[in-house]
Amino acid sequence: MLKTPDLLLLLCVLGAVDGLYKQWIPDTNYENKTNWDKGDVPCGSDTAHFPAQRRVAVFVETTHAVQEMRLPVDGEFILNSGAGFYVVGGQDPGCGAGVTTKFKDSDSLQWFNPALWQAASTPNDPQQGKFQFSVHEERVPCQYDDVVFKAHSSFRVGVSCHQSVVPVRSLSVLGKTFETNSEFSEYLSSHTGRLQFHGSSVVTVGNPSCEDPSGCECGNSVHHQQICSSTTCDSVSCEKPLLPVGHCCVVCGAILTIRYAAGFNLQNYRERIYDQFLSQPQYKSIQVGVSKISKPQRLLGIIPFGTSPEIQVVILDGAGGTQAEALAQELVNDANSHGSALGITEVELQTSSENTTDPTGTSTAMVVGVVFGVLVLLTLITILVVLGRRRVIKMPPMPSLNIFRTNTDIGELGGDLDRGFDNPIFDKPHMMPDIPGLHGTDPNSGISMTQTGVYFVNPAFDESEQTDFNA
């Protein structure tokens, strides 16, 4: 039986087929010292300054003393029970001389920034499990996820992309969960909603849950460029860095690409990875991400012809060692031994180590694929040639090889002579009226017609009138 800590880790790894909870990290809380430019919450001798054009809803949890407060034109305080402000007469002895501290701008915080979200197994468990890894696309709320903004907190998030709507399953704000779009649209139209959500796109709730046992794609691939534009990549030191599908940066470790049959269950496979592998002490520094992706397919490795759904398992070693490749090897062996029971038909392994051999025979498979592709190409060419010779299809003219010959005005010995262009008068006699003597019927006409063409008889060289000049 799993103990409570183990169960929490398991939930963090697995999530659910329906999706995870994605929690927004930043806030616009008065008590958060990172929201003030001086790095501290204003005290009794300070002036709290909110720029006039700043549009923000600020959550206030407790009571605060200030010397002065400058408020924006369009903003609001969301006061917790018992919260408020009061002015200190004179200088607050525990505050010092007093300064003017400004509330920071939060307009730059964007929905599609993966660094501003964290995964949670439940709304009350915002801590990401140490085993959990997500590609950048899946760190942003997916279409099947439940979005959580902390209950005792406010925020401001920009939602702008090339699509008009951003769908999610549900969304929680200030402790209230919205599951229908009509109800959430009403909240968005409120003054608080307009201060918290801004941008050219609209978040919609009520997207159905994932009902496919093999899992569902996140749906953020259409936002890949925008997500990566907010991402900073660290340098890596491995020999062959890997780029997982949906990720913005190369990583060191291993990637398994799994092709599956109808009986495959994504949640069961995640449970298997934890129960039989991640719970082992040698893998304590390992991070694993399992997700469903659409991998582009290419004919002969070049020509794209669609996508195929596959399962991607990304394995990273937080300690910078080689345990990621060791775990990948174990998963490959497990798939080879129990693939039919798991619904796995094929496994492809990639590692970031130059010297690591491919236990799945991927290199051999690539060679076989190339050879097969060449044979298919040769077969197609042969069929085209045969059909062209039988005049089933019209072949395009082949380029002339005369460029390799010597440029002379004399044709090859025994070859066809260039007869110039067709003359309809002499080469096609049926096109002319039947005039006596025109087509060589009169022996005295001086014109002769043969099977090789029409020519004139020169009386000076006619055989019957030749003169022997040697006589």
Residue, then its C-alpha position, 0 to 999 in steps of 0.5 A: m500500500l502506498k503511504t500518503p507522501d508516495l500517493l502525492l508524488l504519484l498524483c503529481v506524476l500521473g495527473a489525470v486523463d482529463g488534464l491537470y490543474k494549472q495554477w497561475i504563479p504571479d499575483t497583484n497582492y498588496e502584501n507581496k513585496t516583489n510587487w513593489d519597486k523598493g522590494d518592501v511593502p509600504c509602511g507607516s512612513d511611506t507613500a504608496h504610489f499607484p501610477a495614474q494610468r495603471r489598471v489593476a485589481v489589488f488584493v489586500e489581506t490585512t490592515h496597513a498603515v501608510q503616510e500617503m496613498r496615490l491611487p490610479v484612475d481605473g483600479e480597485f482594492i479587493l479587501n479580505s475580511g478585516a483588511g483596510f488602511y489607516v494613516v499614521g499621524g507623523q512618522d512611524p518609528g518602526c518604518g524609518a524616514g519614509v520613502t515613496t514606493k511604486f507598485k510594479d506594472s503587471d501588464s507584461l505578464q502573458w498567458f502563454n509564458p510557460a514560466l508563469w504556470q505550475a502544475a498541480s494534482t489538486p486545486n489545494d496542491p500547487q506544488q509540482g512533484k519532483f518527478q514531473f516534467s512537462v514540455h513547454e507547450e504543456r506548461v501552459p494550460c491545455q484545452y482539457d486542463d482546470v485553471v486555478f488562480k489562488a483564492h486569496s489573491s488577485f492578478r492581471v494576465g494578458v491573453s493575446c494570440h492569433q486565435s480569438v478564444v483560448p479554451v480550457r475545461s474550468l477556471s477558478v478565481l477568488g475561490k469560485t470555480f466557473e465550469t460554464n462559459s455563460e457564467f464566466s463570460e458574465y464575470l469577464s464583463s464585470h469591472t474586476g474581470r476586465l482588470q484581471f483579464h486583458g488582451s485580444s483573445v478571450v478565455t472560454v471554459g466548459n471544454p469537454s474532458c478527454e475521453d480517449p484512454s490513449g490520452c489527448e493532445c494538449g492542443n497548444s502546438v498552434h501557439h508553439q512560436q508564441i510560447c517559445s518566444s517567452t522562453t530562455c534556454d540554458s546551455v547543455s553539455c551532452e554530445k547529442p542534445l535532444l529536442p522533444v516535440g512541444h519543447c522549445c529547448v534541447v535537453c540531455g537525457a533520453i526520449l522514447t517514442i511509443r506507437y500503440a494499438a487500440g488497447f493502450n491506456l495512457q494513465n495505466y502506463r504512467e502508473r506502471i512507470y512510477d510503480q516499477f521504475l521511478s520508485q527505485p532509489q537509483y532514479k531519485s533524480i529522474q524527471v519524466g514527462v509522458s504525453k500524447i503528441s502528433k509526430p510529422q510523417r515524411l516519405l523517404g524522410i523528406i516529403p511530409f504527408g501527414t501526422s500520426p499520434e504517438i506517445q512521447v516519454v521524455i526522461l531527464d536526469g537532474a543530477g546530470g548523470t546517465q541514469a536517464e539512459a539507464l531508465a530508458q533502457e529498462l523501459v524499452n526492455d519492458a515494452n519488448s517483454h510486455g508490449s502485447a499486454l500494454g498495447i505497445t507495438e513499437v518503441e523508438l529510443q533516442t539518447s543524448s550519449e554519442n556512445t549509447t547503442d540503440p537497443t531497439g535497432t533504430s539504426t537498422a530500421m533506418v537503413v532498411g527504410v532507406v533501402f525500401g524507399v530506394l526500391v519503391l522509387l526505382t519501381l515507380i520509375t520503371i512503371l513510368v518508363v513502361l507506360g511511356r513506351r506503351r503510350v499509356i501516358k505521355m512522357p515529357p521530352m528528354p533533354s538533348l544530348n547534342i551538347f556532348r557532340t562536336n558542333t558541325d554542320i554535317g550530320e552523322l554518317g548514315g544518320d538522318l539529314d536535317r530536311g528543314f521545315d515541312n513544305p505543305i506544297f511538296d510534302k503533303p500533296h493531298m492538300m493541293p489540287d490535282i494539277p497535271g504534272l505537279h506531283g511527278t506524274d509527268p516525266n517531263s515536269g522536272i519534279s519527282m516524288t519518292q518515298t523519301g520526299v520530293y526533289f527537283v531534277n537538275p537537267a545539268f546533272d541528269e543521268s540521261e544527259q550527263t557528258d563524259f568530260n574525260a572523253 
